[in-house]
Amino acid sequence: MALLVKIRLSVMMFLEFFVWGSWYVTMGTFLANNIQAKDQEISLAFSTQSFGAILAPFLVGLIADRYFQAQKILGSIHLIGATLLFGLHEALTFDTFFPMLLGYMILFMPTLALVNSISFNQMQQPEKEFSAVRIWGTLGWVAAGFLISALAWDSPEGLAKGLLDNTWKLAAAASLLLGIYSFTLPATPPQAKTNGPFRLKEALGLDALSLLSHRNYAIFFLSSILICIPLAFYYQNASPFLTELSMENSTGKMALGQVSEVLFLIALPFFFSRFGLKKTLAVAMLAWVVRYLFFAFGDTGSGNWMLLTGIILHGICYDFFFVSGQIYTDAHAGKKFKSAAQGLITLATYGIGMLIGFWLAGQISNFYLLEGGMHDWKSIWLIPAGISGLVFLFFIAVFKAEKINTQN
């Protein structure tokens, strides 16, 4: 891959995840503080990600793999998204906030598969080249978190003034920039066959479901769904949890998780080559168990190191599972259904798994709600720790070690 192409893809990744990180981490705190939303409403807001992810395989399979160039679809989505993000800044009640967020996430979630497809289309050896591009997405998320804390939007004073609503304007501006930039990216033409009779199954990307006929991939797909149930607890509850504990610069400190992503993305190609797919995925699952146990027993006093370690473990949790899974999916998909296959794994993780997880996290958070609006966080975090442990045991018991071929 040429250096200039690598730089262009890296900028794309940076902006993609800067847009998402600008509002996603603090949304739970924003909704509770600015709109006075309840736990179940916060859960419903986060579930919009899952609804978008469930639709992603069909939207990407229908459009990107068959008819239009992926980079043009990416640009169009982000231009429309910029308008919706600015509208969310203007929302004053949950009833007006939720429909706009749902519309935005239905548009945004397919872009996660599109940026991967655009990247993989330019690579000869994704297992070696993808991490160097994907790392800039992590840096984009980190930059957004550090900027929010640097501007003190998440500080006690900032929260009292309602400054977290500025995160939506920040995200809108970044989305507008990415929308324009996307039209300059390398051409990623549709890969699926477009001549001959129209086939609804092919047009919707359902042919990518043939990946599930491979026993190992089916186990991976199921494990992806199951492990994302406890993952939803982190995305939905981490910011409100740290805010209730009165951790200073909580958004900036949560960005340490993405800083660790940078380090582990660098280590991923070595670990992946040295230990193989199964051990890489298993280490990620085990890290989630440890993270939630640290959250359950940590505090901002003598146990502060446990909270920070739990945050920093995000690098292993995310990189070793999600990035490895994207490479594994690309290897099984081959050229014809690259975009639809990436949409399929998005369906499993951000879609089905997290939809269940967000609902469960909302119910459990409400169950452990104490008088005065605080929560019994120890009891809450022990539940995803237990779920992660069970998924880890299931995966190592039934998934067979596999050498993947990335030259498809």
C-alpha positions as CSV (number, residue, x, y, z in Angstrom):
1,M,0.0,0.0,0.0
2,A,1.4,3.4,-1.0
3,L,2.3,5.9,1.7
4,L,-0.1,8.5,0.4
5,V,-3.0,6.1,0.3
6,K,-2.1,5.0,3.9
7,I,-2.2,8.7,5.0
8,R,-5.6,9.3,3.3
9,L,-7.1,6.2,4.9
10,S,-5.7,7.2,8.3
11,V,-7.3,10.6,8.2
12,M,-10.6,9.0,7.3
13,M,-10.3,6.7,10.4
14,F,-9.3,9.6,12.6
15,L,-12.4,11.7,11.6
16,E,-14.8,8.7,11.7
17,F,-14.0,7.9,15.3
18,F,-13.6,11.5,16.4
19,V,-17.2,12.1,15.3
20,W,-18.4,9.1,17.4
21,G,-16.2,9.8,20.4
22,S,-17.3,13.4,20.5
23,W,-20.6,12.5,22.0
24,Y,-20.9,8.8,22.7
25,V,-18.8,8.5,25.9
26,T,-20.6,11.4,27.6
27,M,-24.2,10.7,26.3
28,G,-25.3,8.9,29.4
29,T,-24.1,11.8,31.6
30,F,-25.5,14.4,29.2
31,L,-29.0,12.7,29.2
32,A,-29.1,12.4,33.0
33,N,-27.7,15.9,33.6
34,N,-29.2,18.1,30.8
35,I,-32.5,16.3,30.0
36,Q,-33.0,14.5,33.3
37,A,-33.5,11.2,31.6
38,K,-34.2,8.0,33.6
39,D,-32.0,4.9,33.4
40,Q,-34.5,3.2,31.1
41,E,-34.5,6.2,28.7
42,I,-30.7,6.3,28.7
43,S,-30.7,2.6,27.9
44,L,-33.1,3.3,25.0
45,A,-30.9,6.0,23.7
46,F,-27.9,3.7,23.6
47,S,-29.9,1.0,21.9
48,T,-30.2,3.2,18.8
49,Q,-26.7,2.1,18.1
50,S,-27.9,-1.5,18.0
51,F,-30.9,-0.7,15.7
52,G,-28.5,0.9,13.3
53,A,-26.1,-2.0,13.5
54,I,-28.9,-4.5,12.8
55,L,-29.8,-2.6,9.6
56,A,-26.2,-2.1,8.6
57,P,-25.6,-5.4,6.7
58,F,-28.7,-4.8,4.6
59,L,-28.0,-1.2,3.8
60,V,-24.3,-1.9,3.0
61,G,-25.1,-5.1,1.1
62,L,-27.8,-3.4,-0.9
63,I,-25.8,-0.3,-1.8
64,A,-22.0,-0.7,-1.3
65,D,-21.4,-4.2,-2.5
66,R,-23.7,-3.9,-5.5
67,Y,-24.4,-0.5,-6.9
68,F,-22.3,2.5,-5.6
69,Q,-18.8,3.3,-4.6
70,A,-18.3,3.0,-0.9
71,Q,-16.5,6.3,-0.4
72,K,-19.4,8.2,-2.0
73,I,-21.9,6.6,0.3
74,L,-19.7,7.4,3.3
75,G,-19.5,11.0,2.3
76,S,-23.3,11.3,1.8
77,I,-24.1,9.8,5.1
78,H,-21.8,12.1,7.1
79,L,-23.1,15.2,5.4
80,I,-26.7,14.2,6.4
81,G,-25.4,13.2,9.8
82,A,-24.0,16.6,10.5
83,T,-27.4,18.1,10.2
84,L,-28.9,15.6,12.6
85,L,-26.1,16.0,15.1
86,F,-26.7,19.7,15.2
87,G,-30.4,19.1,15.8
88,L,-29.5,16.9,18.8
89,H,-27.8,20.0,20.3
90,E,-31.1,21.8,20.0
91,A,-33.2,19.1,21.7
92,L,-34.6,20.0,25.1
93,T,-36.6,16.8,26.0
94,F,-36.0,13.1,25.5
95,D,-39.1,12.9,23.3
96,T,-37.5,15.2,20.7
97,F,-34.0,13.9,21.3
98,F,-34.7,10.2,20.7
99,P,-36.2,10.2,17.2
100,M,-33.3,12.3,15.8
101,L,-30.7,10.1,17.5
102,L,-32.4,7.0,16.1
103,G,-32.3,8.4,12.6
104,Y,-28.7,9.4,13.0
105,M,-27.5,6.0,14.2
106,I,-29.4,4.1,11.5
107,L,-27.2,6.2,9.1
108,F,-24.0,6.2,11.1
109,M,-23.6,2.5,12.0
110,P,-23.2,1.3,8.4
111,T,-20.2,3.7,8.1
112,L,-18.2,1.5,10.5
113,A,-18.4,-1.3,7.9
114,L,-17.8,1.1,5.0
115,V,-14.5,2.6,6.4
116,N,-13.2,-1.0,6.9
117,S,-14.3,-2.0,3.4
118,I,-12.6,1.1,1.9
119,S,-9.4,0.3,3.8
120,F,-9.3,-3.5,3.0
121,N,-9.8,-2.7,-0.7
122,Q,-6.5,-0.9,-0.7
123,M,-4.5,-3.6,1.2
124,Q,-2.7,-6.7,0.0
125,Q,-2.0,-8.0,3.6
126,P,-4.7,-6.7,5.9
127,E,-3.3,-8.6,8.9
128,K,-0.1,-6.5,8.7
129,E,-1.4,-3.3,7.2
130,F,-4.9,-2.7,8.8
131,S,-3.7,-2.0,12.3
132,A,-1.5,0.9,11.2
133,V,-4.6,2.6,9.6
134,R,-7.1,1.6,12.3
135,I,-4.9,3.1,15.0
136,W,-5.8,6.6,13.8
137,G,-9.4,5.9,14.5
138,T,-8.4,5.2,18.1
139,L,-6.4,8.5,18.2
140,G,-9.5,10.3,16.9
141,W,-11.6,9.0,19.8
142,V,-8.8,9.9,22.2
143,A,-8.5,13.4,20.8
144,A,-12.3,13.9,21.3
145,G,-12.2,12.7,24.9
146,F,-9.1,14.8,25.8
147,L,-10.7,17.9,24.2
148,I,-13.9,17.6,26.1
149,S,-12.1,17.4,29.4
150,A,-9.6,20.1,28.4
151,L,-12.6,22.4,27.7
152,A,-14.1,21.4,31.1
153,W,-17.4,20.5,29.6
154,D,-17.5,17.4,31.9
155,S,-16.3,19.2,35.1
156,P,-18.8,19.8,38.0
157,E,-18.9,23.4,36.9
158,G,-19.4,22.5,33.3
159,L,-22.1,20.0,34.1
160,A,-23.9,22.7,36.2
161,K,-23.9,25.0,33.2
162,G,-25.0,22.2,30.8
163,L,-21.9,22.5,28.7
164,L,-22.0,18.9,27.5
165,D,-24.5,20.0,24.9
166,N,-21.5,21.4,23.1
167,T,-20.4,17.9,22.3
168,W,-23.1,17.7,19.6
169,K,-21.9,20.8,17.9
170,L,-18.4,19.4,17.9
171,A,-19.5,16.1,16.4
172,A,-21.6,18.0,13.8
173,A,-18.6,20.0,12.6
174,A,-16.4,16.9,12.4
175,S,-19.1,15.0,10.5
176,L,-19.4,17.8,8.0
177,L,-15.6,17.8,7.5
178,L,-15.6,14.0,7.0
179,G,-18.5,14.1,4.6
180,I,-16.6,16.5,2.3
181,Y,-13.3,14.6,2.7
182,S,-14.8,11.2,1.9
183,F,-15.4,12.2,-1.7
184,T,-11.6,12.5,-2.2
185,L,-10.9,9.0,-0.9
186,P,-9.6,6.1,-3.2
187,A,-12.4,4.7,-5.3
188,T,-13.9,1.5,-3.8
189,P,-16.2,0.1,-6.6
190,P,-18.9,-2.4,-5.8
191,Q,-17.6,-6.0,-5.7
192,A,-20.7,-8.0,-6.2
193,K,-22.0,-9.0,-9.6
194,T,-24.4,-6.4,-11.0
195,N,-25.3,-7.9,-14.3
196,G,-27.8,-10.7,-14.9
197,P,-31.2,-11.1,-13.1
198,F,-31.8,-9.2,-9.9
199,R,-31.6,-11.4,-6.8
200,L,-33.1,-9.9,-3.6
201,K,-30.9,-12.1,-1.4
202,E,-27.7,-10.9,-3.1
203,A,-28.9,-7.3,-3.2
204,L,-29.6,-7.2,0.5
205,G,-26.2,-8.8,1.3
206,L,-27.7,-11.9,2.6
207,D,-25.3,-14.1,0.7
208,A,-22.8,-13.1,3.4
209,L,-24.8,-15.3,5.8
210,S,-23.1,-18.2,4.0
211,L,-20.1,-17.5,6.3
212,L,-22.1,-19.1,9.1
213,S,-21.9,-22.4,7.4
214,H,-18.3,-22.5,8.5
215,R,-18.4,-24.1,12.0
216,N,-15.6,-22.0,13.5
217,Y,-16.9,-18.8,12.1
218,A,-20.4,-19.6,13.4
219,I,-19.0,-20.1,16.9
220,F,-17.1,-16.8,16.6
221,F,-20.3,-15.0,15.4
222,L,-22.2,-16.4,18.4
223,S,-19.4,-15.5,20.8
224,S,-19.4,-12.0,19.4
225,I,-23.1,-11.6,20.2
226,L,-22.7,-12.9,23.7
227,I,-19.5,-11.0,24.7
228,C,-21.1,-7.7,23.5
229,I,-23.9,-8.1,26.1
230,P,-21.4,-7.2,29.0
231,L,-19.6,-4.7,26.7
232,A,-22.8,-2.7,26.6
233,F,-22.6,-2.1,30.4
234,Y,-19.2,-0.3,29.9
235,Y,-20.4,2.0,27.1
236,Q,-23.7,2.9,28.9
237,N,-22.6,3.0,32.5
238,A,-18.9,3.9,32.7
239,S,-19.3,7.7,32.4
240,P,-22.2,8.0,34.9
241,F,-20.3,5.6,37.2
242,L,-17.2,7.7,37.3
243,T,-19.3,10.9,37.5
244,E,-21.1,9.5,40.6
245,L,-17.7,8.7,42.1
246,S,-16.7,12.3,41.5
247,M,-13.6,11.4,39.4
248,E,-12.0,14.5,38.1
249,N,-11.6,14.8,34.3
250,S,-13.5,11.5,33.9
251,T,-13.9,11.8,30.1
252,G,-10.2,12.5,29.6
253,K,-9.3,9.6,31.9
254,M,-11.7,7.3,30.0
255,A,-9.8,8.3,26.9
256,L,-6.8,6.4,28.5
257,G,-8.6,3.3,27.3
258,Q,-8.2,4.5,23.7
259,V,-4.5,5.4,24.4
260,S,-4.0,1.8,25.4
261,E,-5.7,0.9,22.1
262,V,-2.9,2.6,20.3
263,L,-0.3,0.5,22.1
264,F,-2.2,-2.8,21.7
265,L,-2.9,-2.1,18.0
266,I,0.9,-1.8,17.5
267,A,1.3,-5.1,19.4
268,L,-1.6,-6.9,17.7
269,P,0.2,-8.0,14.5
270,F,2.9,-9.7,16.5
271,F,0.5,-11.3,19.0
272,F,-1.8,-12.4,16.2
273,S,1.1,-14.0,14.2
274,R,2.8,-15.5,17.3
275,F,-0.2,-16.9,19.2
276,G,-3.0,-17.2,16.6
277,L,-6.6,-16.1,16.4
278,K,-8.1,-18.2,19.2
279,K,-5.6,-17.1,21.9
280,T,-5.9,-13.4,20.8
281,L,-9.7,-13.5,21.1
282,A,-9.6,-15.4,24.4
283,V,-7.2,-12.9,26.0
284,A,-9.7,-10.1,25.1
285,M,-12.6,-11.9,26.7
286,L,-10.6,-12.6,29.9
287,A,-9.6,-8.9,30.0
288,W,-13.3,-8.0,30.2
289,V,-13.7,-10.2,33.2
290,V,-10.8,-8.5,35.0
291,R,-12.0,-5.0,34.0
292,Y,-15.5,-5.4,35.5
293,L,-14.1,-6.9,38.7
294,F,-11.8,-3.9,39.1
295,F,-14.8,-1.6,38.5
296,A,-16.8,-3.5,41.1
297,F,-14.2,-3.2,43.9
298,G,-12.4,0.0,42.9
299,D,-12.9,3.5,44.2
300,T,-11.5,7.0,43.9
301,G,-9.4,6.6,47.1
302,S,-7.0,3.7,47.6
303,G,-8.7,1.7,44.9
304,N,-8.2,4.4,42.2
305,W,-5.6,2.2,40.5
306,M,-8.3,-0.4,39.9
307,L,-10.5,2.1,38.2
308,L,-7.7,3.3,36.0
309,T,-6.5,-0.2,35.2
310,G,-10.1,-1.2,34.3
311,I,-10.2,1.8,31.8
312,I,-6.7,1.0,30.4
313,L,-7.7,-2.6,29.8
314,H,-10.0,-1.3,27.0
315,G,-7.1,-1.6,24.6
316,I,-6.9,-5.4,25.0
317,C,-10.7,-5.7,25.2
318,Y,-11.4,-3.9,22.0
319,D,-8.3,-4.4,19.8
320,F,-7.8,-8.1,20.4
321,F,-11.4,-8.9,19.8
322,F,-12.9,-6.4,17.4
323,V,-10.0,-5.7,15.1
324,S,-9.0,-9.4,15.1
325,G,-12.6,-10.2,14.3
326,Q,-12.7,-7.8,11.4
327,I,-9.6,-9.3,9.9
328,Y,-11.0,-12.8,10.5
329,T,-14.2,-11.8,8.8
330,D,-12.4,-10.2,5.8
331,A,-10.4,-13.4,5.3
332,H,-13.5,-15.6,5.2
333,A,-15.5,-13.2,3.0
334,G,-13.1,-13.0,0.0
335,K,-13.5,-10.2,-2.5
336,K,-17.2,-10.6,-3.5
337,F,-18.9,-9.7,-0.2
338,K,-16.3,-7.7,1.7
339,S,-18.7,-4.9,2.7
340,A,-21.6,-7.1,3.4
341,A,-19.4,-9.4,5.6
342,Q,-18.2,-6.4,7.6
343,G,-21.8,-5.4,8.0
344,L,-22.6,-8.9,9.2
345,I,-20.1,-8.8,12.1
346,T,-21.4,-5.3,12.9
347,L,-24.8,-6.9,13.1
348,A,-23.5,-9.4,15.6
349,T,-21.5,-7.0,17.8
350,Y,-23.0,-3.5,17.8
351,G,-26.4,-4.9,16.8
352,I,-27.8,-8.0,18.4
353,G,-25.3,-8.3,21.3
354,M,-25.4,-4.7,22.4
355,L,-29.1,-4.4,21.9
356,I,-29.6,-7.1,24.5
357,G,-26.8,-5.6,26.6
358,F,-28.2,-2.1,26.7
359,W,-31.6,-3.3,27.7
360,L,-30.2,-5.5,30.4
361,A,-27.9,-2.7,31.7
362,G,-30.9,-0.4,31.9
363,Q,-32.9,-2.9,33.8
364,I,-30.1,-3.7,36.2
365,S,-29.1,-0.1,36.7
366,N,-32.7,0.8,37.6
367,F,-32.9,-2.2,40.0
368,Y,-29.8,-1.1,41.9
369,L,-30.9,2.6,41.9
370,L,-30.5,4.0,45.5
371,E,-32.3,6.9,47.2
372,G,-30.9,10.2,46.0
373,G,-30.2,9.0,42.5
374,M,-27.0,7.1,43.2
375,H,-26.4,3.4,42.3
376,D,-25.1,0.3,43.9
377,W,-22.2,0.0,41.4
378,K,-20.5,-3.0,42.9
379,S,-23.6,-5.2,42.3
380,I,-24.1,-3.7,38.8
381,W,-20.5,-4.4,37.7
382,L,-20.4,-8.0,39.1
383,I,-23.1,-9.0,36.6
384,P,-21.2,-8.2,33.4
385,A,-18.1,-9.8,35.0
386,G,-19.9,-13.0,35.4
387,I,-21.4,-13.0,31.9
388,S,-17.9,-12.3,30.4
389,G,-16.5,-15.2,32.3
390,L,-19.1,-17.6,31.0
391,V,-18.6,-16.5,27.4
392,F,-14.8,-16.9,27.8
393,L,-15.3,-20.5,29.0
394,F,-17.7,-21.3,26.2
395,F,-15.3,-19.9,23.6
396,I,-12.2,-21.7,24.7
397,A,-14.1,-25.0,24.9
398,V,-15.6,-25.1,21.5
399,F,-13.6,-22.8,19.1
400,K,-10.8,-24.7,17.3
401,A,-7.5,-23.0,16.6
402,E,-7.5,-21.9,13.0
403,K,-4.8,-20.5,10.7
404,I,-6.6,-17.9,8.5
405,N,-5.8,-17.0,4.9
406,T,-5.8,-13.3,4.3
407,Q,-4.9,-13.5,0.6
408,N,-8.5,-13.8,-0.7
